[in-house]
Amino acid sequence: RLGERSGTALIDEMGLQDSTYPSSGVTLGAPGALLLDPDTAISLDGSRGILMPRGLDLEDLTPFSIELWARQTDQPNYGFTLDHENFEGTRDGWALLLETDEVSFERWMSGSTNGAVANSPGALPLGTWHHLVVTFDGSQLTLYIDNRVASLNAVGSALPKTNNTWKIGYQNCDCSGNGFTGDLDEIAFYAAALSAERVAVRRMASSYAFMY
């Protein structure tokens, strides 16, 4: 939940993806996104990310959902927010980017997305919490922003398994300095595509209503 207030341990509620916060670039104890919930968030300055264990490849045509709350304070190019890509050899994997001009979820296979992307019509306004959900049901990729469908895209190409580590808040390599800048909270993965009704219920938990 990214609610640690001190120390270096990042604890996964499911006990599957525990990790360690870096010594710089991430500040704990930021005000969280959820209404009447004392759990805190993290702030990132864009200079470093959180290295996460292997797993969550979301390979083949596996259904999934990714959910998080984000409050940007700056919009660097690309703005890598979650990055599970392998850059050795061909570019493979997936990434969620909060960019200067859009929100983008990308599936990379052999150096190309082959159109397997979900892009919003514009960037997120700065300084406000936003609820983001990406769902994939095996054929349809959907991006929700603040309970509204921002992008729909049919996807037929399978994602290769990379079996590599991944990062929160930064590119999964030393390729660039285009990390996420702002606050992140309540990152969650689901082994199914959440329905629009379920996404709406999750959105209602946010303490900052903003219609995108």
C-alpha positions as CSV (number, residue, x, y, z in Angstrom):
1,R,0.0,0.0,0.0
2,L,3.1,2.2,0.1
3,G,2.0,3.3,3.6
4,E,5.3,2.8,5.5
5,R,6.2,5.9,7.5
6,S,9.8,5.0,8.3
7,G,12.5,2.5,7.6
8,T,13.5,0.9,4.3
9,A,11.1,-2.1,4.1
10,L,8.3,-2.1,1.5
11,I,5.7,-4.7,2.6
12,D,3.3,-6.2,0.1
13,E,-0.1,-6.9,1.7
14,M,-0.1,-10.3,0.0
15,G,3.4,-11.2,1.0
16,L,4.5,-11.8,-2.6
17,Q,6.3,-8.7,-3.7
18,D,8.1,-7.3,-0.6
19,S,11.0,-5.0,-1.5
20,T,13.2,-2.2,-0.1
21,Y,12.9,1.6,-0.5
22,P,16.0,3.3,-2.0
23,S,18.2,5.5,0.1
24,S,17.2,8.6,-1.9
25,G,14.6,9.8,-4.3
26,V,11.6,8.4,-2.4
27,T,10.1,10.1,0.7
28,L,7.7,8.1,3.0
29,G,4.7,9.4,4.9
30,A,3.1,11.6,2.3
31,P,-0.7,12.2,2.8
32,G,-2.6,9.3,1.2
33,A,-5.3,9.3,-1.4
34,L,-8.0,7.4,0.4
35,L,-10.9,9.0,2.2
36,L,-10.8,8.6,6.1
37,D,-7.8,6.3,5.8
38,P,-4.7,7.2,7.8
39,D,-2.5,5.1,5.5
40,T,0.1,7.2,3.9
41,A,1.6,7.4,0.4
42,I,5.1,7.9,-1.0
43,S,6.6,10.9,-2.8
44,L,9.1,10.5,-5.7
45,D,11.4,13.2,-7.1
46,G,11.9,11.4,-10.4
47,S,15.6,10.6,-9.8
48,R,15.2,6.9,-8.7
49,G,12.7,4.2,-8.5
50,I,11.9,1.2,-6.3
51,L,13.4,-2.1,-7.5
52,M,10.8,-4.9,-7.3
53,P,11.3,-8.7,-7.3
54,R,10.8,-10.9,-10.4
55,G,7.2,-11.7,-11.3
56,L,4.1,-10.0,-12.6
57,D,5.2,-10.6,-16.1
58,L,1.6,-10.6,-17.3
59,E,2.8,-12.8,-20.2
60,D,0.9,-14.3,-23.1
61,L,-2.7,-13.1,-23.1
62,T,-3.2,-13.4,-19.4
63,P,-6.1,-11.3,-18.0
64,F,-5.1,-8.8,-15.4
65,S,-5.9,-5.4,-13.8
66,I,-3.5,-2.8,-12.5
67,E,-4.7,-0.1,-10.1
68,L,-3.1,2.9,-8.5
69,W,-3.6,6.5,-7.3
70,A,-1.2,9.1,-8.6
71,R,-0.7,12.8,-7.9
72,Q,1.8,14.3,-10.3
73,T,3.8,17.5,-9.3
74,D,5.7,17.6,-12.6
75,Q,5.5,15.9,-16.0
76,P,8.9,14.8,-17.2
77,N,9.2,13.2,-20.7
78,Y,7.8,9.6,-20.5
79,G,7.3,9.7,-16.7
80,F,7.9,5.9,-16.1
81,T,5.5,5.0,-13.3
82,L,5.5,1.2,-13.5
83,D,8.0,-0.5,-15.8
84,H,8.4,-4.2,-16.3
85,E,10.5,-4.2,-19.5
86,N,13.6,-6.0,-20.5
87,F,16.0,-3.7,-22.5
88,E,18.7,-6.3,-23.0
89,G,18.5,-7.4,-26.7
90,T,15.0,-6.7,-27.9
91,R,12.6,-4.6,-25.8
92,D,10.0,-6.8,-24.2
93,G,7.5,-6.4,-21.4
94,W,5.0,-3.8,-20.2
95,A,5.0,-0.2,-18.9
96,L,2.7,2.4,-17.5
97,L,3.8,6.0,-18.2
98,L,2.4,9.3,-17.0
99,E,3.8,11.5,-19.8
100,T,3.8,15.2,-20.7
101,D,0.9,14.8,-23.1
102,E,-0.9,11.5,-22.1
103,V,-1.2,8.5,-19.9
104,S,0.0,5.4,-21.7
105,F,0.0,1.7,-21.0
106,E,2.3,-0.2,-23.5
107,R,2.9,-3.9,-24.2
108,W,6.3,-4.4,-25.9
109,M,7.2,-7.4,-28.0
110,S,10.5,-7.8,-29.8
111,G,11.0,-4.0,-29.9
112,S,7.5,-3.0,-31.0
113,T,4.2,-2.5,-29.4
114,N,2.4,-3.7,-32.5
115,G,-0.4,-1.3,-31.6
116,A,-0.9,-2.9,-28.1
117,V,-1.2,0.4,-26.2
118,A,-3.9,2.3,-24.4
119,N,-3.5,6.1,-24.5
120,S,-5.4,8.9,-22.8
121,P,-6.5,11.9,-24.8
122,G,-4.3,14.2,-22.7
123,A,-2.0,14.4,-19.6
124,L,-3.2,14.4,-16.1
125,P,-3.7,17.8,-14.4
126,L,-0.9,18.4,-11.9
127,G,-1.4,18.6,-8.1
128,T,-4.5,16.4,-7.9
129,W,-5.0,12.8,-7.0
130,H,-6.2,10.6,-9.9
131,H,-7.4,7.0,-9.9
132,L,-5.9,4.9,-12.8
133,V,-6.9,1.4,-13.7
134,V,-5.7,-0.7,-16.6
135,T,-7.6,-3.9,-17.4
136,F,-7.0,-6.7,-19.9
137,D,-9.5,-9.5,-20.5
138,G,-7.4,-11.5,-22.9
139,S,-8.4,-9.5,-26.0
140,Q,-9.4,-5.9,-24.9
141,L,-7.1,-3.4,-23.2
142,T,-8.9,-0.7,-21.3
143,L,-7.5,2.4,-19.5
144,Y,-9.8,4.0,-16.9
145,I,-9.0,7.5,-15.5
146,D,-11.1,8.7,-12.6
147,N,-13.9,6.2,-13.5
148,R,-14.0,7.2,-17.1
149,V,-12.8,5.0,-20.0
150,A,-9.9,6.9,-21.5
151,S,-8.9,4.3,-24.1
152,L,-10.0,1.0,-25.6
153,N,-7.9,-1.2,-27.8
154,A,-8.2,-4.7,-29.1
155,V,-5.0,-6.7,-28.5
156,G,-4.3,-10.0,-30.2
157,S,-0.5,-10.5,-29.7
158,A,0.8,-12.4,-26.8
159,L,3.3,-10.8,-24.4
160,P,6.6,-12.7,-23.9
161,K,7.7,-13.7,-20.4
162,T,10.8,-11.7,-19.4
163,N,11.2,-13.1,-15.9
164,N,13.0,-9.9,-14.8
165,T,12.8,-7.5,-12.0
166,W,10.8,-4.3,-12.4
167,K,10.5,-0.8,-11.0
168,I,8.0,1.6,-9.4
169,G,8.6,5.2,-10.4
170,Y,11.4,4.8,-12.8
171,Q,12.5,3.1,-16.0
172,N,13.6,-0.5,-15.5
173,C,17.2,0.3,-16.5
174,D,19.6,3.2,-16.4
175,C,18.4,4.3,-19.9
176,S,17.0,7.7,-18.9
177,G,16.2,10.0,-16.1
178,N,12.5,10.2,-17.0
179,G,11.0,8.9,-13.7
180,F,7.6,9.7,-12.1
181,T,7.5,12.9,-10.1
182,G,4.8,13.3,-7.4
183,D,2.9,11.0,-5.0
184,L,1.9,7.3,-5.5
185,D,-0.5,5.3,-3.4
186,E,-2.3,1.9,-3.2
187,I,-0.7,0.0,-6.1
188,A,-2.7,-3.2,-6.7
189,F,-2.6,-6.1,-9.2
190,Y,-5.5,-8.4,-9.9
191,A,-5.5,-11.7,-11.8
192,A,-8.6,-10.8,-13.7
193,A,-10.1,-7.8,-15.7
194,L,-12.1,-5.6,-13.2
195,S,-15.5,-4.7,-14.5
196,A,-16.5,-1.1,-15.0
197,E,-18.8,-1.4,-12.0
198,R,-15.9,-2.6,-9.8
199,V,-13.7,0.2,-11.1
200,A,-16.4,2.7,-10.1
201,V,-16.6,1.2,-6.6
202,R,-12.8,1.4,-6.2
203,R,-12.8,5.0,-7.4
204,M,-15.3,6.0,-4.7
205,A,-12.7,5.3,-2.1
206,S,-10.6,8.3,-3.2
207,S,-10.8,11.4,-1.0
208,Y,-10.1,13.7,-4.0
209,A,-12.9,13.7,-6.6
210,F,-11.8,15.1,-9.9
211,M,-13.5,14.4,-13.2
212,Y,-10.9,13.9,-15.9
